[in-house]
Amino acid sequence: MLALGLLNMSCGGGRSDTGEAVRMIQNTGSDTMLQLAQAWAETYGALHPELSIAVTGGGSGAGIAALINGTTEVANASRRIKDEEVAKLPSPPQEHQVAVDALAVIVHPDNPVSQLTLRQLSDVYQGKVTNWRQLGGLDAPIILLSRETNSGTHVYFLEEVLRLGDKESTDIFASQTLLMPSSVGITSEIRRNPNAIGYDGLGYVTAEEKVLALADSDDGRYVRPSVATARDGSYPLARGLFLYTSGQERAEVKDYIAWIMGDDGQAIVARLGFVASEK
């Protein structure tokens, strides 16, 4: 997927087929948003051949770091920018919520477990629950999969699942958690390992993984992730997806983001399994 993004890259110049000088927009960040960003760039680039949009992944943290050091103009993030990151920017960033994503918890299709509470999920990822039998499943060890620490999805899962939204909590992932470099890495390992559990943006989930229903409390209603449940807020792990720019946006960047927020850009959001942003 990263290679596909690099295909959009220009070396900073050149000319379009019409002879116009090609201008560049560098777009870096969230792997959850990578397919989405590539689809936007391809579609918009076909409409504006004088513009080259270079899309790369690496995680939300990498995108925001690139924004701070000036190597990207647009950072994709599956979490909100942190206060300490804002403080490192030369001017306050512009935040654009471009979509909503349901973060799905996934297991192998042969796993008999079909639902968990957030408390159970927290205990699993802290290493307090280590066998599927403790959750009504088979007598088998639970293999924990997570995104790497520079991933906005990792940060969101840490804050909203392991720490259950408690800002004072210092709970962390169990030491045996396997950190995967991409969303695709998690889904690939789930298909291979019947004892694994992971999490991923709903847009990356296929029929080869089983999606668990989640409840936000022991007596809460179990809800499966979907476009509808993310939109109405009934699914407990729905989150915003963002574009960040630093300070004053160039006209090309401003026009591109306006197109993303418009009907054509939001149609791509819906087509790829995310929830369109409210206007």
Backbone as JSON, one array per atom type, in Angstrom:
{
  "sequence": "MLALGLLNMSCGGGRSDTGEAVRMIQNTGSDTMLQLAQAWAETYGALHPELSIAVTGGGSGAGIAALINGTTEVANASRRIKDEEVAKLPSPPQEHQVAVDALAVIVHPDNPVSQLTLRQLSDVYQGKVTNWRQLGGLDAPIILLSRETNSGTHVYFLEEVLRLGDKESTDIFASQTLLMPSSVGITSEIRRNPNAIGYDGLGYVTAEEKVLALADSDDGRYVRPSVATARDGSYPLARGLFLYTSGQERAEVKDYIAWIMGDDGQAIVARLGFVASEK",
  "N": [[0.83, -1.2, 0.0], [1.95, 1.18, 0.8], [3.8, 1.44, -1.22], [2.07, 1.9, -3.34], [1.21, 4.44, -2.68], [3.54, 5.86, -3.02], [3.77, 5.92, -5.72], [2.42, 8.14, -6.53], [4.17, 10.18, -6.19], [6.13, 13.03, -6.98], [9.27, 14.35, -7.98], [9.45, 16.91, -7.22], [8.74, 18.98, -9.11], [8.78, 19.38, -12.67], [6.56, 18.92, -15.52], [3.13, 19.04, -16.54], [1.03, 17.16, -18.87], [0.01, 19.15, -20.38], [1.94, 21.02, -20.42], [2.13, 22.74, -18.3], [3.73, 23.88, -15.29], [4.29, 21.51, -12.74], [2.83, 21.41, -9.58], [3.36, 20.6, -6.11], [1.83, 18.74, -3.47], [2.49, 17.55, -0.36], [1.55, 14.76, 1.51], [1.14, 13.09, 4.47], [1.05, 10.4, 6.91], [-1.42, 8.83, 8.91], [-1.92, 5.32, 8.78], [-4.36, 4.06, 8.8], [-5.85, 5.81, 7.3], [-4.67, 5.63, 4.84], [-5.44, 4.28, 2.39], [-7.71, 5.76, 1.84], [-6.65, 8.36, 1.58], [-5.04, 7.95, -0.66], [-6.95, 7.35, -2.59], [-8.37, 9.78, -2.69], [-6.27, 11.44, -3.62], [-5.68, 10.32, -6.13], [-8.1, 10.66, -7.55], [-8.55, 13.45, -7.41], [-6.18, 14.33, -8.54], [-6.5, 13.54, -11.19], [-8.33, 15.4, -12.03], [-6.88, 17.68, -11.8], [-4.26, 17.99, -13.37], [-2.02, 19.57, -13.2], [-1.16, 19.41, -10.67], [0.62, 17.57, -8.24], [0.1, 15.1, -5.92], [1.58, 13.73, -3.26], [1.41, 10.85, -1.46], [2.02, 9.28, 1.59], [2.34, 6.79, 4.18], [2.89, 5.63, 7.49], [1.93, 6.23, 9.99], [-0.03, 8.13, 12.39], [1.45, 9.63, 14.24], [3.87, 9.92, 12.86], [3.04, 11.47, 10.71], [2.23, 13.87, 11.97], [4.65, 14.59, 13.12], [6.1, 15.1, 10.79], [4.71, 17.3, 9.9], [5.42, 19.12, 11.87], [8.21, 19.33, 11.47], [8.26, 20.39, 8.98], [8.25, 18.9, 6.62], [5.98, 17.98, 5.45], [2.85, 19.15, 4.19], [0.27, 18.47, 4.74], [-1.05, 16.56, 7.27], [-2.22, 13.37, 7.97], [-4.36, 12.0, 10.41], [-5.49, 9.64, 12.78], [-6.25, 10.28, 15.25], [-6.71, 13.0, 17.6], [-4.58, 15.87, 17.48], [-1.96, 16.33, 19.85], [-1.48, 18.44, 22.79], [1.21, 18.95, 23.35], [2.34, 18.52, 20.88], [1.15, 20.51, 19.34], [2.38, 22.69, 20.54], [4.91, 22.61, 19.46], [4.68, 23.47, 16.89], [5.09, 26.15, 14.53], [2.93, 27.85, 14.28], [-0.57, 27.91, 15.23], [-2.26, 24.86, 14.42], [-4.44, 23.99, 11.65], [-7.41, 22.2, 11.92], [-9.17, 19.59, 10.37], [-11.92, 17.62, 10.34], [-12.47, 14.86, 8.55], [-13.74, 12.46, 8.24], [-15.45, 9.68, 9.86], [-14.55, 6.86, 11.75], [-15.17, 3.46, 12.57], [-13.65, 1.61, 14.97], [-12.77, -1.6, 14.7], [-12.82, -4.63, 16.58], [-11.19, -7.61, 16.11], [-11.18, -11.13, 15.38], [-10.18, -14.53, 14.59], [-12.25, -16.28, 12.21], [-13.02, -18.82, 13.18], [-13.09, -18.62, 15.9], [-15.06, -19.0, 18.74], [-15.94, -16.95, 20.42], [-17.96, -14.08, 20.47], [-18.62, -11.6, 21.45], [-17.63, -8.89, 23.62], [-17.14, -6.97, 26.61], [-15.98, -3.6, 27.09], [-14.43, -3.49, 29.4], [-13.64, -6.19, 29.71], [-12.1, -6.38, 27.39], [-10.11, -4.52, 27.95], [-8.88, -5.84, 30.12], [-7.92, -8.09, 28.8], [-5.98, -6.97, 27.04], [-4.23, -5.89, 28.86], [-3.1, -8.12, 29.89], [-4.29, -9.44, 31.98], [-6.27, -11.27, 31.54], [-5.72, -14.22, 29.97], [-6.38, -16.5, 28.58], [-8.58, -17.91, 26.2], [-10.66, -19.43, 27.19], [-11.45, -18.18, 29.53], [-13.14, -16.28, 28.63], [-15.3, -17.55, 27.62], [-14.59, -19.01, 25.45], [-12.48, -21.31, 23.58], [-10.05, -23.53, 25.14], [-7.32, -22.03, 24.98], [-4.36, -20.08, 24.44], [-4.44, -16.48, 24.47], [-3.48, -14.5, 21.84], [-2.05, -11.44, 21.5], [-2.47, -8.67, 19.41], [-1.34, -5.56, 18.19], [-1.26, -2.21, 16.84], [1.77, -0.34, 16.08], [3.55, 1.98, 18.29], [3.66, 4.57, 17.21], [1.37, 4.9, 15.89], [-1.78, 6.42, 15.42], [-4.06, 4.95, 15.85], [-3.18, 3.04, 17.69], [-2.7, 4.75, 19.89], [-5.29, 5.74, 20.36], [-6.64, 3.33, 21.03], [-5.24, 2.6, 23.32], [-5.95, 4.72, 25.06], [-8.79, 4.71, 25.09], [-9.63, 2.08, 25.41], [-7.75, 0.28, 26.9], [-7.27, 2.08, 29.05], [-9.78, 2.94, 29.47], [-10.82, 5.51, 29.02], [-9.96, 7.0, 31.19], [-8.12, 9.62, 32.15], [-6.19, 9.77, 34.1], [-5.16, 7.29, 34.34], [-2.49, 4.89, 34.17], [-2.22, 2.52, 32.89], [-0.9, 0.03, 30.7], [-0.11, -1.66, 27.58], [0.12, -5.23, 27.66], [3.23, -6.94, 28.07], [3.65, -9.01, 26.29], [2.36, -8.33, 23.97], [2.12, -8.24, 20.48], [3.51, -6.0, 18.26], [2.38, -4.6, 15.35], [3.29, -3.45, 12.08], [1.41, -2.26, 10.41], [-2.04, -1.75, 9.39], [-2.81, -3.74, 7.6], [-1.02, -5.72, 8.32], [-2.03, -6.59, 10.79], [-4.58, -7.68, 10.08], [-3.73, -9.73, 8.37], [-2.31, -11.42, 10.11], [-4.35, -12.19, 11.84], [-5.93, -13.79, 10.14], [-4.22, -15.92, 9.87], [-3.74, -16.94, 12.41], [-5.58, -18.68, 14.69], [-5.91, -18.04, 17.38], [-5.51, -15.4, 17.82], [-6.11, -11.9, 18.59], [-7.08, -8.7, 17.51], [-7.17, -5.24, 16.41], [-8.67, -2.9, 14.18], [-9.24, -0.4, 11.65], [-12.56, -0.18, 10.43], [-12.84, -0.09, 7.67], [-10.78, -1.69, 6.73], [-11.38, -4.27, 7.31], [-12.24, -7.57, 6.31], [-14.25, -10.28, 4.94], [-12.84, -12.41, 5.85], [-12.16, -12.11, 8.46], [-13.47, -12.16, 11.79], [-15.73, -10.0, 13.31], [-16.1, -8.54, 16.48], [-18.88, -7.89, 18.66], [-19.32, -5.12, 20.84], [-19.72, -3.91, 24.2], [-20.2, -1.05, 26.22], [-20.32, -1.26, 28.96], [-20.82, -3.55, 31.72], [-23.53, -4.16, 31.85], [-24.41, -3.14, 29.5], [-25.58, -2.65, 26.08], [-24.69, -4.89, 23.49], [-22.96, -4.05, 20.6], [-22.33, -4.16, 17.16], [-19.7, -3.0, 14.98], [-20.39, -0.64, 12.42], [-21.2, 1.4, 9.56], [-23.6, 2.67, 10.17], [-23.84, 2.37, 13.01], [-21.59, 3.69, 13.85], [-22.15, 6.25, 13.0], [-24.47, 6.93, 14.48], [-23.52, 6.81, 17.04], [-23.84, 4.64, 18.73], [-22.06, 2.53, 18.7], [-19.26, 1.82, 20.66], [-16.57, 2.42, 20.01], [-16.12, 4.49, 18.06], [-14.52, 6.98, 16.11], [-13.05, 10.14, 15.19], [-11.53, 11.03, 12.03], [-8.79, 12.88, 10.83], [-7.45, 15.74, 9.06], [-4.54, 17.67, 9.3], [-3.11, 20.88, 9.05], [-0.44, 23.25, 8.99], [-0.66, 26.42, 10.23], [-1.1, 29.07, 7.88], [-2.74, 27.98, 5.04], [-1.64, 27.05, 1.77], [-3.08, 28.11, -1.36], [-3.56, 25.95, -3.1], [-3.61, 23.8, -1.32], [-5.71, 24.49, 0.35], [-7.84, 24.45, -1.49], [-7.82, 21.75, -2.18], [-8.46, 20.45, 0.26], [-11.0, 21.52, 0.64], [-12.32, 20.29, -1.48], [-12.14, 17.61, -0.65], [-13.82, 17.73, 1.56], [-16.17, 18.19, 0.33], [-18.92, 17.01, -1.79], [-17.88, 15.12, -3.67], [-15.43, 14.23, -2.55], [-16.37, 13.2, -0.1], [-18.0, 11.18, -0.99], [-16.15, 9.27, -1.71], [-15.16, 8.65, 0.81], [-17.42, 7.3, 1.91], [-17.57, 5.18, 0.09], [-15.32, 3.66, 0.7], [-15.88, 2.54, 3.12], [-15.95, 4.12, 5.4], [-17.42, 6.66, 7.55], [-19.08, 9.43, 6.32], [-18.12, 12.82, 6.9], [-19.91, 15.16, 8.9], [-21.37, 18.09, 7.56]],
  "CA": [[0.0, 0.0, 0.0], [2.86, 2.32, 0.82], [4.35, 1.57, -2.57], [1.06, 2.54, -4.19], [1.22, 5.87, -2.38], [4.74, 6.47, -3.57], [3.6, 6.1, -7.15], [1.89, 9.47, -6.77], [5.15, 11.17, -5.83], [6.94, 13.71, -7.97], [10.51, 14.78, -7.36], [9.42, 18.34, -6.91], [8.83, 19.81, -10.3], [8.3, 18.75, -13.88], [5.45, 19.58, -16.2], [2.0, 18.18, -16.9], [0.92, 16.91, -20.31], [-0.33, 20.41, -21.06], [3.1, 21.91, -20.39], [2.14, 23.56, -17.09], [4.6, 23.43, -14.22], [3.57, 20.69, -11.77], [3.0, 21.81, -8.18], [3.35, 19.44, -5.23], [1.31, 18.71, -2.11], [2.97, 16.38, 0.37], [0.51, 14.3, 2.43], [1.79, 12.02, 5.22], [0.48, 10.1, 8.22], [-2.19, 7.67, 9.37], [-2.08, 4.16, 7.92], [-5.79, 3.82, 8.68], [-6.36, 6.69, 6.26], [-3.81, 5.58, 3.66], [-6.23, 3.97, 1.2], [-8.59, 6.91, 1.63], [-5.84, 9.47, 1.06], [-4.61, 7.6, -2.01], [-8.11, 7.48, -3.48], [-8.57, 11.22, -2.88], [-5.2, 11.99, -4.44], [-5.82, 9.83, -7.52], [-9.27, 11.28, -8.18], [-8.33, 14.9, -7.53], [-5.08, 14.52, -9.48], [-7.01, 13.41, -12.56], [-9.01, 16.64, -12.33], [-5.9, 18.77, -11.74], [-2.97, 17.4, -13.76], [-0.92, 20.49, -12.87], [-0.88, 19.23, -9.25], [1.05, 16.23, -7.85], [-0.16, 14.87, -4.51], [2.4, 12.61, -2.81], [0.79, 10.27, -0.27], [2.76, 8.23, 2.27], [1.8, 6.42, 5.49], [3.85, 5.7, 8.57], [1.26, 6.44, 11.26], [-0.44, 9.5, 12.73], [2.58, 10.31, 14.88], [4.84, 10.28, 11.83], [2.47, 12.57, 9.94], [2.29, 15.11, 12.75], [6.07, 14.94, 13.23], [6.48, 15.69, 9.51], [4.12, 18.64, 9.88], [6.24, 19.94, 12.77], [9.52, 19.62, 10.9], [8.1, 21.08, 7.71], [8.43, 18.04, 5.45], [4.67, 17.72, 4.84], [1.88, 20.24, 4.36], [-0.98, 17.9, 5.23], [-0.85, 15.36, 8.08], [-3.39, 12.54, 8.22], [-4.3, 11.49, 11.78], [-6.67, 8.95, 13.3], [-6.44, 10.81, 16.61], [-6.52, 14.44, 17.65], [-3.23, 16.31, 17.77], [-1.75, 16.53, 21.29], [-1.06, 19.79, 23.17], [2.67, 19.06, 23.24], [2.66, 18.61, 19.46], [0.76, 21.86, 18.93], [3.38, 23.64, 21.06], [6.12, 22.54, 18.64], [4.41, 24.06, 15.59], [5.34, 27.6, 14.51], [1.65, 28.56, 14.39], [-1.63, 26.94, 15.54], [-2.66, 24.06, 13.25], [-5.83, 23.92, 11.2], [-7.94, 20.84, 12.04], [-10.31, 19.28, 9.5], [-12.43, 16.27, 10.5], [-12.88, 14.49, 7.2], [-14.5, 11.2, 8.25], [-15.57, 8.97, 11.13], [-14.2, 5.46, 11.58], [-15.47, 2.53, 13.64], [-12.49, 0.76, 15.22], [-13.29, -2.95, 14.88], [-12.02, -5.65, 17.26], [-11.33, -8.74, 15.19], [-10.6, -12.43, 15.71], [-10.3, -15.53, 13.52], [-13.64, -16.73, 12.05], [-13.3, -20.05, 13.93], [-13.14, -18.32, 17.32], [-16.48, -18.96, 19.13], [-16.28, -15.72, 21.14], [-18.58, -13.14, 19.54], [-18.84, -10.3, 22.06], [-16.86, -8.55, 24.81], [-17.29, -5.62, 27.14], [-14.72, -2.85, 27.06], [-13.64, -3.9, 30.57], [-12.99, -7.45, 29.37], [-11.08, -6.1, 26.38], [-9.01, -3.89, 28.67], [-8.18, -6.87, 30.88], [-7.2, -8.91, 27.83], [-4.79, -6.29, 26.52], [-3.29, -5.67, 29.96], [-2.54, -9.41, 30.28], [-4.99, -9.99, 33.14], [-6.99, -12.42, 30.99], [-4.72, -14.75, 29.02], [-6.87, -17.71, 27.92], [-9.9, -17.7, 25.62], [-11.65, -20.11, 28.03], [-11.92, -17.21, 30.53], [-14.13, -15.43, 27.96], [-16.31, -18.41, 27.03], [-14.06, -19.61, 24.23], [-11.73, -22.55, 23.7], [-8.9, -23.53, 26.03], [-6.19, -21.67, 24.13], [-3.79, -18.79, 24.84], [-4.82, -15.32, 23.68], [-2.34, -13.83, 21.19], [-2.42, -10.02, 21.4], [-1.92, -7.91, 18.29], [-1.6, -4.12, 18.27], [-0.44, -1.35, 16.0], [2.96, 0.21, 16.73], [3.26, 3.12, 19.16], [3.52, 5.84, 16.47], [0.06, 4.85, 15.22], [-2.89, 7.07, 16.1], [-4.98, 3.89, 16.25], [-2.6, 2.52, 18.93], [-2.94, 5.74, 20.95], [-6.74, 5.74, 20.64], [-6.97, 2.09, 21.7], [-4.66, 2.71, 24.66], [-6.69, 5.68, 25.89], [-10.22, 4.44, 25.19], [-9.89, 0.69, 25.77], [-6.94, -0.12, 28.06], [-7.46, 3.01, 30.16], [-11.23, 3.18, 29.57], [-11.09, 6.94, 29.02], [-9.47, 7.62, 32.42], [-6.91, 10.37, 31.83], [-5.22, 9.57, 35.18], [-4.69, 5.91, 34.3], [-1.17, 4.61, 33.6], [-2.24, 1.16, 32.37], [-0.21, -0.11, 29.42], [-0.25, -2.95, 26.91], [0.9, -6.34, 28.2], [4.55, -7.05, 27.43], [3.62, -10.02, 25.22], [1.63, -7.82, 22.81], [2.9, -8.15, 19.24], [3.27, -4.72, 17.6], [2.38, -4.8, 13.91], [3.63, -2.19, 11.42], [0.36, -1.7, 9.56], [-3.37, -2.34, 9.49], [-2.8, -4.98, 6.82], [-0.28, -6.7, 9.11], [-2.93, -7.16, 11.79], [-5.58, -8.55, 9.44], [-3.04, -10.91, 7.84], [-1.99, -12.32, 11.23], [-5.63, -12.74, 12.33], [-6.33, -14.88, 9.24], [-3.27, -17.03, 10.01], [-3.64, -17.45, 13.78], [-6.93, -18.77, 15.26], [-5.94, -17.59, 18.78], [-5.13, -13.98, 17.87], [-7.11, -10.84, 18.64], [-6.49, -7.43, 17.09], [-8.12, -4.16, 16.15], [-8.37, -2.26, 12.9], [-10.31, 0.42, 11.09], [-13.58, -1.01, 9.8], [-12.61, -0.13, 6.23], [-9.77, -2.69, 6.39], [-11.87, -5.6, 7.69], [-12.84, -8.35, 5.23], [-15.03, -11.44, 5.36], [-11.93, -13.41, 6.4], [-12.01, -11.86, 9.89], [-14.71, -12.06, 12.56], [-15.82, -8.74, 14.05], [-16.79, -8.73, 17.74], [-19.78, -6.87, 19.19], [-18.77, -4.57, 22.07], [-20.59, -3.17, 25.11], [-19.38, -0.11, 26.98], [-20.4, -1.58, 30.38], [-21.22, -4.94, 31.94], [-24.96, -4.29, 31.58], [-24.7, -2.39, 28.29], [-26.01, -3.38, 24.88], [-23.59, -5.25, 22.6], [-23.18, -3.42, 19.3], [-21.3, -4.42, 16.15], [-19.32, -1.79, 14.24], [-20.9, -0.46, 11.07], [-21.36, 2.81, 9.22], [-24.77, 3.18, 10.88], [-23.61, 2.48, 14.45], [-20.59, 4.74, 14.07], [-22.81, 7.55, 12.8], [-25.41, 7.26, 15.55], [-22.82, 6.83, 18.32], [-24.14, 3.48, 19.57], [-20.86, 1.7, 18.79], [-18.43, 2.56, 21.61], [-15.23, 2.78, 19.53], [-16.16, 5.34, 16.87], [-13.56, 8.08, 16.29], [-12.86, 11.0, 14.04], [-10.31, 11.01, 11.22], [-8.49, 14.3, 10.68], [-6.32, 16.32, 8.34], [-3.97, 18.83, 9.97], [-2.17, 21.72, 8.32], [0.22, 24.19, 9.89], [-0.78, 27.84, 9.92], [-1.78, 29.51, 6.67], [-2.69, 26.98, 3.98], [-1.53, 27.52, 0.39], [-4.35, 28.04, -2.09], [-3.73, 24.59, -3.61], [-3.97, 22.93, -0.2], [-7.06, 24.89, 0.78], [-8.79, 23.95, -2.49], [-7.84, 20.29, -2.09], [-9.22, 20.06, 1.45], [-12.4, 21.87, 0.38], [-12.85, 19.23, -2.36], [-12.29, 16.43, 0.2], [-14.98, 17.94, 2.42], [-17.34, 18.32, -0.53], [-19.67, 15.81, -2.15], [-17.05, 14.13, -4.36], [-14.5, 13.65, -1.59], [-17.1, 12.44, 0.89], [-18.48, 9.97, -1.65], [-15.04, 8.31, -1.6], [-15.2, 8.23, 2.22], [-18.47, 6.3, 2.05], [-17.27, 4.0, -0.74], [-14.26, 2.88, 1.33], [-16.34, 1.95, 4.37], [-15.93, 5.05, 6.51], [-18.61, 7.47, 7.67], [-18.84, 10.78, 5.82], [-18.12, 13.84, 7.92], [-21.04, 16.07, 8.85], [-21.01, 19.4, 7.03]],
  "C": [[0.86, 1.25, 0.0], [3.46, 2.54, -0.55], [3.37, 2.24, -3.51], [1.03, 4.03, -3.97], [2.41, 6.55, -3.02], [4.65, 6.67, -5.08], [3.09, 7.49, -7.49], [2.95, 10.55, -6.64], [5.84, 11.76, -7.06], [8.21, 14.16, -7.28], [10.58, 16.28, -7.21], [9.56, 19.19, -8.15], [8.28, 19.08, -11.5], [7.13, 19.51, -14.47], [4.36, 18.57, -16.51], [1.98, 17.98, -18.41], [0.59, 18.18, -21.09], [0.82, 21.4, -21.06], [3.15, 22.81, -19.17], [3.13, 22.99, -16.09], [3.77, 22.67, -13.18], [3.88, 21.17, -10.36], [2.74, 20.6, -7.29], [2.6, 19.72, -3.94], [1.8, 17.42, -1.47], [1.97, 16.03, 1.47], [1.01, 13.03, 3.14], [0.98, 11.68, 6.46], [-0.23, 8.79, 8.34], [-2.27, 6.54, 8.35], [-3.55, 3.79, 7.77], [-6.37, 4.6, 7.51], [-5.63, 6.55, 4.93], [-4.6, 5.29, 2.38], [-7.14, 5.14, 0.83], [-7.82, 8.06, 1.01], [-5.37, 9.2, -0.36], [-5.76, 7.76, -3.0], [-8.44, 8.95, -3.73], [-7.55, 11.79, -3.86], [-5.33, 11.58, -5.91], [-6.96, 10.55, -8.24], [-9.06, 12.77, -8.41], [-7.21, 15.18, -8.53], [-5.52, 14.4, -10.93], [-7.74, 14.68, -12.99], [-8.05, 17.82, -12.44], [-4.51, 18.23, -12.08], [-1.78, 18.3, -13.48], [-0.47, 20.31, -11.42], [-0.48, 17.78, -8.99], [0.88, 16.09, -6.35], [0.56, 13.59, -4.09], [1.87, 12.1, -1.49], [1.68, 9.18, 0.3], [2.12, 7.99, 3.64], [2.84, 6.6, 6.58], [3.24, 5.9, 9.94], [0.95, 7.89, 11.54], [0.71, 10.29, 13.35], [3.62, 10.76, 13.87], [4.34, 11.45, 11.0], [2.57, 13.89, 10.68], [3.73, 15.55, 12.95], [6.56, 15.59, 11.94], [5.91, 17.1, 9.37], [4.96, 19.6, 10.73], [7.56, 20.3, 12.14], [9.46, 20.18, 9.48], [8.28, 20.24, 6.48], [7.1, 17.57, 4.84], [3.78, 18.94, 5.08], [0.57, 19.76, 4.96], [-0.65, 16.62, 5.98], [-2.18, 14.65, 8.28], [-3.28, 11.97, 9.63], [-5.61, 10.82, 12.16], [-6.86, 9.23, 14.78], [-6.27, 12.32, 16.55], [-5.06, 14.75, 17.99], [-3.11, 16.64, 19.26], [-1.25, 17.95, 21.55], [0.44, 19.97, 22.99], [3.12, 19.11, 21.78], [2.3, 19.98, 18.92], [1.81, 22.87, 19.34], [4.64, 23.67, 20.21], [5.92, 23.16, 17.25], [4.65, 25.57, 15.63], [4.08, 28.43, 14.62], [0.57, 27.52, 14.67], [-2.08, 26.17, 14.3], [-4.12, 24.26, 12.9], [-6.28, 22.46, 11.27], [-9.17, 20.67, 11.15], [-10.73, 17.84, 9.77], [-13.07, 15.86, 9.19], [-13.69, 13.2, 7.14], [-14.63, 10.71, 9.68], [-15.3, 7.5, 10.84], [-14.68, 4.67, 12.79], [-14.26, 1.6, 13.8], [-12.99, -0.64, 15.59], [-12.3, -3.82, 15.65], [-12.26, -6.96, 16.54], [-10.61, -9.98, 15.72], [-10.73, -13.33, 14.49], [-11.76, -16.0, 13.42], [-14.0, -17.98, 12.85], [-13.38, -19.82, 15.43], [-14.62, -18.22, 17.75], [-16.89, -17.71, 19.91], [-16.83, -14.69, 20.15], [-18.8, -11.75, 20.14], [-18.0, -10.14, 23.33], [-17.31, -7.2, 25.32], [-15.95, -4.91, 27.02], [-13.84, -3.21, 28.24], [-12.93, -5.22, 30.3], [-11.86, -7.23, 28.37], [-9.86, -5.42, 27.01], [-8.2, -4.92, 29.44], [-7.37, -7.79, 29.97], [-5.9, -8.24, 27.42], [-3.8, -5.87, 27.61], [-2.64, -6.98, 30.42], [-3.16, -10.0, 31.52], [-5.82, -11.22, 32.76], [-6.14, -12.96, 29.85], [-5.19, -15.97, 28.25], [-8.29, -17.46, 27.42], [-11.0, -18.37, 26.44], [-12.24, -19.17, 29.08], [-13.0, -16.3, 29.96], [-15.23, -16.25, 27.29], [-15.87, -19.09, 25.76], [-13.35, -20.93, 24.5], [-10.58, -22.4, 24.69], [-7.64, -23.31, 25.2], [-5.66, -20.3, 24.57], [-4.25, -17.67, 23.92], [-3.56, -14.66, 23.14], [-2.75, -12.39, 20.9], [-1.7, -9.35, 20.25], [-2.3, -6.44, 18.46], [-0.82, -3.41, 17.18], [0.75, -0.83, 16.8], [2.63, 1.54, 17.41], [3.13, 4.45, 18.42], [2.18, 5.93, 15.74], [-0.99, 5.58, 16.07], [-3.92, 6.06, 16.58], [-4.5, 3.25, 17.55], [-2.91, 3.46, 20.1], [-4.42, 5.75, 21.35], [-7.14, 4.5, 21.44], [-6.44, 2.09, 23.13], [-5.53, 3.57, 25.56], [-8.13, 5.25, 26.12], [-10.55, 3.01, 25.6], [-9.07, 0.29, 27.0], [-7.22, 0.76, 29.28], [-8.91, 3.44, 30.33], [-11.58, 4.65, 29.72], [-10.64, 7.67, 30.26], [-8.13, 8.3, 32.16], [-5.83, 10.22, 32.9], [-4.6, 8.17, 35.15], [-3.29, 5.82, 33.67], [-1.08, 3.18, 33.07], [-1.6, 1.12, 30.99], [-0.48, -1.49, 28.83], [0.61, -4.0, 27.61], [2.19, -6.51, 27.4], [4.57, -8.04, 26.27], [2.87, -9.56, 23.98], [2.56, -7.71, 21.61], [2.53, -6.86, 18.52], [3.43, -4.9, 16.1], [2.57, -3.46, 13.2], [2.52, -1.55, 10.61], [-0.98, -2.37, 9.87], [-3.43, -3.68, 8.77], [-2.07, -6.08, 7.57], [-1.16, -7.37, 10.15], [-3.93, -8.11, 11.15], [-4.94, -9.82, 8.89], [-2.75, -11.91, 8.95], [-3.26, -12.94, 11.8], [-6.05, -13.92, 11.46], [-5.47, -16.13, 9.46], [-3.36, -17.71, 11.37], [-5.02, -17.5, 14.44], [-7.04, -18.28, 16.7], [-5.67, -16.09, 18.92], [-6.35, -13.08, 18.01], [-6.41, -9.54, 18.27], [-7.57, -6.39, 16.9], [-7.69, -3.43, 14.9], [-9.53, -1.36, 12.49], [-11.27, -0.45, 10.31], [-13.37, -1.13, 8.29], [-11.59, -1.16, 5.79], [-10.25, -4.12, 6.67], [-12.53, -6.28, 6.5], [-13.64, -9.52, 5.81], [-14.15, -12.53, 5.98], [-11.61, -13.18, 7.86], [-13.39, -11.8, 10.52], [-14.67, -10.8, 13.4], [-16.63, -8.98, 15.32], [-17.76, -7.57, 18.02], [-19.22, -6.42, 20.54], [-19.86, -3.87, 22.87], [-19.73, -2.26, 25.96], [-19.47, -0.31, 28.49], [-20.9, -3.01, 30.51], [-22.7, -5.17, 31.64], [-25.39, -3.54, 30.32], [-25.1, -3.28, 27.13], [-24.78, -3.66, 23.99], [-23.91, -4.75, 21.19], [-22.02, -3.78, 18.38], [-20.96, -3.13, 15.41], [-19.9, -1.78, 12.83], [-20.95, 1.04, 10.8], [-22.5, 3.4, 10.04], [-24.5, 3.37, 12.36], [-22.5, 3.47, 14.79], [-21.24, 6.11, 13.96], [-23.72, 7.91, 13.97], [-24.8, 7.2, 16.95], [-23.09, 5.63, 19.21], [-22.96, 2.52, 19.68], [-19.82, 2.45, 19.63], [-17.05, 2.97, 21.12], [-15.29, 3.46, 18.17], [-15.28, 6.55, 17.12], [-13.49, 8.92, 15.03], [-11.55, 10.74, 13.33], [-10.06, 12.44, 10.76], [-7.38, 14.56, 9.66], [-5.87, 17.53, 9.14], [-3.02, 19.57, 9.03], [-1.6, 22.74, 9.31], [0.03, 25.62, 9.41], [-1.56, 28.12, 8.65], [-1.62, 28.47, 5.56], [-2.48, 27.66, 2.63], [-2.88, 27.35, -0.31], [-4.61, 26.63, -2.59], [-4.2, 23.63, -2.51], [-5.39, 23.22, 0.27], [-8.11, 24.35, -0.2], [-8.94, 22.43, -2.4], [-8.68, 19.83, -0.89], [-10.7, 20.39, 1.28], [-13.05, 20.81, -0.5], [-13.08, 17.95, -1.55], [-13.54, 16.54, 1.05], [-16.28, 18.05, 1.63], [-17.93, 16.98, -0.91], [-18.79, 14.73, -2.78], [-16.08, 13.44, -3.4], [-15.19, 12.78, -0.57], [-17.74, 11.18, 0.3], [-17.41, 8.88, -1.59], [-14.95, 7.78, -0.18], [-16.21, 7.1, 2.4], [-18.14, 5.01, 1.27], [-16.24, 3.09, -0.07], [-14.63, 2.39, 2.73], [-16.25, 2.82, 5.59], [-17.25, 5.83, 6.52], [-18.29, 8.89, 7.22], [-18.96, 11.78, 6.96], [-19.35, 14.72, 7.78], [-20.57, 17.44, 8.41], [-21.59, 20.5, 7.92]]
}
